[in-house]
C-alpha cells in the first residue's frame, strides 16, 4: 500500500479541466475548456525504473499526484489536470483509504515539447 503524504505536503494548486465540443452557431464545433474545480495536491515526478524506461521510448513525463477524496470532485480519464502552466493527462487513478481519510492517487503524463 502506498504511503500517503501528510496534509502539510499538499501544497501545490492544481485545476481539473474538461474539454467540451460546443457548436459555434455556424455549424462548426469548437473545443471549449471548462474549469471543473481546483484543489490542493501533492505532486512529484514518478521515480521508478519502469517510468525511466518508458520515458526513453515515448517522450512523456510521468507524475504521481495525490488529492483529497471528495464526492464533489470527479476523477476520470477524460479530465485534464493543469499545474504550473502544464497540461497533464490522467493515465490511471486509485482510491486510497488511510483510516478515516480518503485520497485519490493519480498517475499523470505530460507530453514533452
C-alpha positions as MATLAB code, in Angstrom:
seq = 'XXXXXXXXXXXXXXXXXXXXXXXXXXXXXXXXXXXXXXXXXXXXXXXXXXXXXXXXXXXXXXXXXXXXXXXXXXXXXXXXXXXXXXXXXXXXXXXXXXXXXXXXXXXXXXXXX';
ca = [
       0.000    0.000    0.000;
       1.273    3.444   -0.907;
       2.138    5.811    1.902;
       0.051    8.954    1.583;
       1.874   12.274    2.084;
       0.978   14.319    5.150;
      -1.595   17.092    4.783;
       1.161   19.708    5.079;
       2.725   18.345    1.872;
      -0.440   19.108   -0.134;
       0.998   22.482   -1.133;
       0.531   22.618   -4.915;
      -2.567   24.089   -6.534;
      -3.965   22.123   -9.483;
      -7.006   22.657  -11.694;
      -9.195   19.960  -13.209;
     -10.295   20.834  -16.747;
     -12.877   19.322  -19.060;
     -12.908   19.825  -22.815;
     -16.358   20.227  -24.402;
     -17.267   20.427  -28.085;
     -19.591   23.411  -28.499;
     -21.487   24.477  -31.610;
     -20.259   27.916  -32.693;
     -23.549   28.845  -34.371;
     -22.221   28.334  -37.894;
     -22.419   24.555  -37.939;
     -18.878   24.011  -36.735;
     -17.812   22.660  -33.379;
     -15.068   24.241  -31.343;
     -13.325   22.879  -28.295;
     -14.095   24.820  -25.128;
     -12.252   24.362  -21.832;
     -14.289   24.259  -18.634;
     -12.618   24.600  -15.227;
     -14.348   21.970  -13.074;
     -12.553   22.596   -9.784;
      -9.210   23.500   -8.274;
      -7.713   21.852   -5.220;
      -4.522   21.410   -3.241;
      -2.377   18.451   -4.217;
       0.901   16.699   -3.602;
       2.652   16.217   -6.941;
       6.111   14.918   -7.830;
       7.835   13.215  -10.773;
       7.403    9.437  -10.816;
      10.543    7.707   -9.672;
      10.682    4.150  -10.913;
      12.677    2.068  -13.329;
       9.531    1.390  -15.366;
       8.884    5.128  -15.818;
      12.531    5.702  -16.760;
      12.360    3.058  -19.490;
       9.029    4.377  -20.781;
      10.397    7.930  -20.932;
      13.157    6.756  -23.239;
      10.579    5.444  -25.702;
       7.665    7.868  -25.823;
       8.665   11.401  -24.795;
       6.312   11.647  -21.814;
       6.980   12.846  -18.281;
       5.071   10.988  -15.554;
       3.971   12.402  -12.206;
       2.450   10.962   -9.028;
      -0.329   13.175   -7.711;
      -2.367   12.838   -4.508;
      -5.538   14.798   -3.782;
      -8.117   14.528   -1.008;
     -11.152   12.466   -1.953;
     -14.428   14.328   -2.318;
     -17.755   13.411   -3.915;
     -17.829   16.906   -5.492;
     -14.506   16.304   -7.292;
     -14.982   13.708  -10.013;
     -11.959   11.848  -11.367;
     -11.955   10.070  -14.720;
      -9.668    9.773  -17.735;
     -11.489   12.478  -19.719;
     -10.386   15.154  -17.220;
      -7.115   17.042  -17.773;
      -5.028   18.441  -14.926;
      -3.395   21.862  -15.183;
      -0.378   22.514  -12.960;
       2.167   25.347  -13.358;
       1.125   26.014  -16.979;
       1.462   22.310  -17.813;
      -1.425   20.276  -19.161;
      -1.421   16.654  -17.975;
      -3.491   13.604  -18.836;
      -4.716   11.137  -16.218;
      -3.219    7.741  -17.056;
      -4.622    5.922  -14.021;
      -6.268    6.666  -10.690;
      -6.750    4.744   -7.472;
      -8.704    5.484   -4.316;
      -6.618    5.107   -1.152;
      -8.034    4.802    2.356;
      -5.875    5.530    5.353;
      -8.018    5.183    8.448;
     -10.928    7.594    8.070;
      -9.108    9.617    5.395;
      -9.641    9.034    1.682;
      -7.380   10.157   -1.167;
      -7.039    9.804   -4.930;
      -3.648    8.745   -6.269;
      -3.307    9.855   -9.886;
      -0.631    8.906  -12.394;
      -0.329   11.865  -14.759;
       1.524   12.161  -18.049;
       2.793   15.315  -19.707;
       3.756   15.482  -23.371;
       7.322   16.769  -23.768;
       7.522   19.672  -26.226;
];
